[in-house]
Amino acid sequence: MILKVCIITPDQIFLNEQVEEVILPTNTGQMGILSNHAPIITALDIGVMLIRNKKEWNPIVLMGGFALVKQNQVTVLVNEAESEKTIDKAEAEKNFITAKQNFEQATSAKQKVETNFIYKRARARYQAVQ
């Protein structure tokens, strides 16, 4: 059986295709979706969504949002999405290292919140190109 996946950002339909399996980065961990999955709505964290076609896994970076799974349709509404093909590996690694250091050095609560967002974003982009 096939799943239809549609990723929608505020300015475009980022992806609309049929796949065999999806792994979503939810706020409580990763969630695998196969055909005939029970209906569910879940919040998405900043992270990497994995899509499997045949035996090939394709990562897509999601910047938070929501996903609706219903009747073999996965609808993903996100603030921003990015394909691994558009990410420069060297730049992603550099940004990840810098963001991690800034997060670890943050002292105030405000700094921790701000650097955590940047760190999660950089980590997701780095994971997608690994």
N, C-alpha and C positions, 0 to 999 in steps of 0.2 A: 504494500500500500504506500501511497505517496502523501507527503505533507505539502501544502501550499504555504509558502512563507512570503509575507509582505512587510518590509521595513519602511516606515514612513517617518520622515523628518519634517520640521516646519516648512521647508521650502521645496521638498521633492519626495517622490517615491524612490527610495534609495535602491530597493531590491524587490523584485516580484517574480518568484520562480518556484518550481517544484523541487523538493529535496526528499531525502530518505530519513534524516535524523537532524535534530537541533539540540544544542546545549546552550541554555540561557544563563547569564550571570545575574542571578536574583540577589536581593538584599540578604537572604539567608543562606547563600551558597549556590552552587551550580545545579541546574535542573535539566534533566534530559527529557526530550519530547520525541516520542515515536508515534506512528499512526495509531489512530483510535485512542489517543490519550483522553483522560477525563477532562471536561471543561474546567478551565481555571483562569483567573486573572491574577497576575503577580507584578510586583514592583521590580524594576531592574536596577542594578547597581552599575556604576562605571566599570566596564570590564570587557572581556572578549566573548562574543557569541560565536559558537562553532557550528558550521553547517556541513553535513555530509551528503555528497552525491557519489553514488557507487562506493568506492573505497577511498575517495579523496576528501579530506577535511579542509574547509576554507574558513579562516578567521575573519570576523568583522568586529571592529571596535565600536562599542556602544557607550554613549555618554549619559547614562541614566534614562529612565522612562518607565513604560509599562508594557506588558505583553498579555494578549488574550489568546487562549487556546480553545478552539471550539470546532468540532466537526472536521478534523484534519486540516484546519486552517490556523496558522500562527500569525497573528497580527502584532507587530512590534511598533510602538509609538515612542520615539526617542528624540531628545534634544539635538543630537548629532550622531552620525554614523560615518565610519571610515573603513575603507578596504585596506587590507595589508599591502596591496599593490601600490598604493599611493603614499606609503610611509617609507622614508629613508631610514635604513637600518642603523647607520652610524649616528645620525642625528637623534633617533629615538633612544639609543643606548646612552648617549651623552645627556640628554634631557632627563632620562630616568635616574642616572647617577646623581645629577645635580638636585633633582626634586627629592630624592631619598635623603641626601645630606641635609637639605633645608628642613625637611620634616623632622629628622632626628634632632636637629639643633633648635627647633622651635621651643620657646619657653612659656609664653602666655597662652591662654586658652584660644584667644583670637588667632594667634599665629598658627597654632596647631590645626584649627579648622581650615584656615586658608591654605596652608601647606599640604594638608591631607588631600584636599580636592585636586591640587596640582600633581601631587604624588600618585594618586590613583589613576589620573588621566595618563601620566607619563608611563606608569607601569603597564597599563592596558595596551598602549601603543607599542611598547617594547615587547610584551608577550606575543603580540600578533605577528611580529616579524621574526621570532625565534624559531 
